[in-house]
Amino acid sequence: MDKLDQIMTNFMGNFRNVYREAKKQGFWGILKLFWRDLFAGRTTFQWVYTVNSLLGWYQWTKALKKEVA
């Protein structure tokens, strides 16, 4: 039970820190943070994989709708 309490305490502490930073930076700061963390560090292979996955998903949903209709 102590381990669970410690995990929850750490989570709440991290959440409060992120919340404080978000209030300081505002909307554009949060967007910059997401851009840096989610997109800027990607390699070419990861971009190709992501685009290929999205195209495959689009074609699959299109075919599924056609089959159901």
N, CA, C and O of each residue as an XYZ file, in Angstrom:
276
protein
N       0.817     -1.195      0.000
C       0.000      0.000      0.000
C       0.861      1.260      0.000
O       0.484      2.279     -0.579
N       2.021      1.182      0.655
C       2.907      2.340      0.677
C       3.426      2.668     -0.713
O       3.611      3.835     -1.060
N       3.662      1.617     -1.513
C       4.151      1.838     -2.866
C       3.093      2.550     -3.711
O       3.415      3.443     -4.495
N       1.833      2.152     -3.547
C       0.747      2.801     -4.265
C       0.620      4.263     -3.847
O       0.422      5.136     -4.691
N       0.734      4.530     -2.548
C       0.680      5.910     -2.067
C       1.812      6.734     -2.651
O       1.613      7.890     -3.025
N       2.997      6.150     -2.732
C       4.144      6.859     -3.288
C       3.932      7.148     -4.779
O       4.255      8.237     -5.253
N       3.392      6.175     -5.512
C       3.124      6.372     -6.933
C       2.106      7.488     -7.134
O       2.287      8.353     -7.992
N       1.041      7.468     -6.346
C       0.013      8.505     -6.459
C       0.567      9.878     -6.083
O       0.249     10.876     -6.730
N       1.385      9.930     -5.050
C       1.985     11.200     -4.637
C       2.888     11.746     -5.735
O       2.851     12.940     -6.032
N       3.696     10.882     -6.338
C       4.560     11.315     -7.436
C       3.747     11.793     -8.630
O       4.077     12.804     -9.251
N       2.684     11.061     -8.948
C       1.832     11.447    -10.070
C       1.198     12.809     -9.827
O       1.203     13.665    -10.711
N       0.658     13.008     -8.642
C       0.018     14.295     -8.336
C       1.042     15.429     -8.350
O       0.741     16.530     -8.812
N       2.239     15.169     -7.852
C       3.283     16.187     -7.882
C       3.654     16.557     -9.305
O       3.799     17.736     -9.628
N       3.808     15.553    -10.155
C       4.117     15.818    -11.562
C       2.980     16.564    -12.246
O       3.218     17.483    -13.029
N       1.758     16.174    -11.955
C       0.601     16.834    -12.547
C       0.551     18.306    -12.149
O       0.292     19.169    -12.987
N       0.800     18.595    -10.863
C       0.803     19.991    -10.413
C       1.898     20.796    -11.096
O       1.683     21.954    -11.456
N       3.078     20.190    -11.277
C       4.165     20.892    -11.956
C       3.819     21.201    -13.411
O       4.077     22.299    -13.904
N       3.239     20.227    -14.079
C       2.841     20.444    -15.473
C       1.764     21.519    -15.543
O       1.792     22.363    -16.438
N       0.820     21.499    -14.617
C      -0.250     22.488    -14.598
C       0.310     23.891    -14.389
O      -0.107     24.833    -15.063
N       1.251     24.034    -13.459
C       1.871     25.345    -13.213
C       2.603     25.853    -14.454
O       2.487     27.024    -14.817
N       3.353     24.968    -15.099
C       4.070     25.361    -16.312
C       3.093     25.751    -17.415
O       3.329     26.714    -18.145
N       2.008     25.013    -17.537
C       1.014     25.316    -18.567
C       0.397     26.687    -18.317
O       0.164     27.440    -19.263
N       0.131     27.018    -17.068
C      -0.427     28.328    -16.761
C       0.566     29.436    -17.097
O       0.169     30.507    -17.557
N       1.847     29.185    -16.872
C       2.871     30.190    -17.168
C       3.024     30.403    -18.668
O       3.110     31.537    -19.140
N       3.057     29.311    -19.406
C       3.365     29.403    -20.830
C       2.159     29.739    -21.699
O       2.318     30.314    -22.775
N       0.990     29.399    -21.259
C      -0.202     29.667    -22.043
C      -0.389     28.672    -23.175
O       0.327     27.676    -23.277
N      -1.352     28.960    -24.010
C      -1.751     28.048    -25.080
C      -0.614     27.784    -26.066
O      -0.352     26.632    -26.411
N       0.058     28.836    -26.520
C       1.116     28.671    -27.528
C       2.310     27.926    -26.960
O       2.969     27.175    -27.679
N       2.591     28.117    -25.710
C       3.677     27.373    -25.085
C       3.390     25.889    -25.040
O       4.284     25.068    -25.244
N       2.143     25.546    -24.774
C       1.753     24.134    -24.741
C       1.860     23.529    -26.144
O       2.322     22.399    -26.299
N       1.432     24.281    -27.169
C       1.558     23.781    -28.536
C       3.021     23.568    -28.917
O       3.356     22.584    -29.575
N       3.888     24.485    -28.506
C       5.320     24.323    -28.787
C       5.855     23.076    -28.085
O       6.663     22.340    -28.653
N       5.412     22.843    -26.868
C       5.841     21.668    -26.126
C       5.413     20.385    -26.844
O       6.205     19.454    -26.990
N       4.159     20.343    -27.289
C       3.686     19.173    -28.024
C       4.462     18.994    -29.323
O       4.824     17.875    -29.686
N       4.717     20.096    -30.021
C       5.456     20.005    -31.276
C       6.833     19.404    -31.032
O       7.264     18.505    -31.753
N       7.513     19.903    -30.018
C       8.868     19.423    -29.732
C       8.848     17.956    -29.321
O       9.669     17.168    -29.792
N       7.928     17.590    -28.457
C       7.908     16.228    -27.938
C       7.365     15.203    -28.929
O       7.857     14.076    -28.984
N       6.360     15.581    -29.708
C       5.704     14.598    -30.554
C       6.223     14.550    -31.986
O       6.199     13.491    -32.613
N       6.693     15.679    -32.513
C       7.001     15.706    -33.934
C       8.452     16.012    -34.272
O       8.991     15.441    -35.220
N       9.090     16.885    -33.532
C      10.412     17.364    -33.937
C      11.485     16.289    -33.872
O      12.430     16.336    -34.660
N      11.382     15.334    -32.980
C      12.423     14.340    -32.825
C      12.260     13.104    -33.690
O      12.969     12.117    -33.489
N      11.359     13.133    -34.627
C      11.072     11.954    -35.454
C      12.133     11.757    -36.540
O      12.672     12.719    -37.088
N      12.411     10.508    -36.831
C      13.307     10.191    -37.939
C      12.480     10.046    -39.208
O      11.252      9.988    -39.157
N      13.159      9.988    -40.338
C      12.465      9.842    -41.618
C      11.664      8.541    -41.656
O      10.537      8.515    -42.151
N      12.246      7.471    -41.134
C      11.539      6.187    -41.121
C      10.244      6.285    -40.327
O       9.227      5.729    -40.742
N      10.261      6.979    -39.194
C       9.046      7.122    -38.389
C       7.984      7.917    -39.132
O       6.799      7.597    -39.038
N       8.388      8.955    -39.874
C       7.432      9.728    -40.661
C       6.830      8.876    -41.771
O       5.622      8.921    -42.002
N       7.657      8.106    -42.456
C       7.151      7.237    -43.532
C       6.182      6.208    -42.959
O       5.128      5.960    -43.544
N       6.524      5.615    -41.835
C       5.657      4.637    -41.193
C       4.315      5.270    -40.799
O       3.257      4.679    -41.016
N       4.367      6.470    -40.221
C       3.140      7.149    -39.792
C       2.245      7.469    -40.982
O       1.043      7.210    -40.938
N       2.816      8.029    -42.040
C       2.028      8.375    -43.225
C       1.446      7.110    -43.857
O       0.279      7.088    -44.246
N       2.255      6.067    -43.957
C       1.783      4.807    -44.525
C       0.648      4.213    -43.686
O      -0.323      3.690    -44.232
N       0.772      4.295    -42.384
C      -0.278      3.780    -41.499
C      -1.576      4.551    -41.672
O      -2.651      3.954    -41.732
N      -1.485      5.867    -41.753
C      -2.685      6.686    -41.927
C      -3.361      6.414    -43.272
O      -4.587      6.333    -43.353
N      -2.555      6.272    -44.322
C      -3.132      5.956    -45.638
C      -3.795      4.576    -45.635
O      -4.870      4.400    -46.207
N      -3.162      3.616    -45.002
C      -3.749      2.286    -44.910
C      -5.046      2.284    -44.133
O      -6.009      1.619    -44.513
N      -5.069      3.032    -43.042
C      -6.299      3.141    -42.247
C      -7.399      3.791    -43.066
O      -8.542      3.335    -43.027
N      -7.082      4.848    -43.809
C      -8.078      5.532    -44.635
C      -8.646      4.589    -45.699
O      -9.859      4.533    -45.896
N      -7.777      3.858    -46.378
C      -8.241      2.927    -47.412
C      -9.084      1.804    -46.807
O     -10.067      1.372    -47.410
N      -8.707      1.337    -45.635
C      -9.456      0.276    -44.973
C     -10.852      0.746    -44.589
O     -11.829      0.033    -44.819
N     -10.960      1.950    -44.000
C     -12.289      2.450    -43.608
C     -13.147      2.722    -44.838
O     -14.357      2.500    -44.816
N     -12.519      3.204    -45.912
C     -13.264      3.443    -47.153
C     -13.804      2.131    -47.719
O     -14.958      2.064    -48.141
N     -12.978      1.099    -47.729
C     -13.420     -0.206    -48.230
C     -14.504     -0.802    -47.328
O     -15.442     -1.434    -47.812
N     -14.370     -0.600    -46.036
C     -15.356     -1.129    -45.099
C     -16.712     -0.455    -45.298
O     -17.748     -1.119    -45.278
N     -16.703      0.850    -45.488
C     -17.973      1.559    -45.738
C     -18.616      1.101    -47.038
O     -19.836      0.967    -47.126
N     -17.784      0.861    -48.048
C     -18.292      0.413    -49.339
C     -18.906     -0.987    -49.216
O     -19.927     -1.285    -49.836
N     -18.270     -1.835    -48.412
C     -18.747     -3.199    -48.235
C     -20.059     -3.237    -47.453
O     -20.938     -4.048    -47.744
N     -20.186     -2.360    -46.462
C     -21.396     -2.337    -45.628
C     -22.568     -1.772    -46.404
O     -23.698     -2.232    -46.242
N     -22.316     -0.785    -47.242
C     -23.399     -0.109    -47.989
C     -23.951     -0.927    -49.108
O     -24.858     -0.480    -49.809
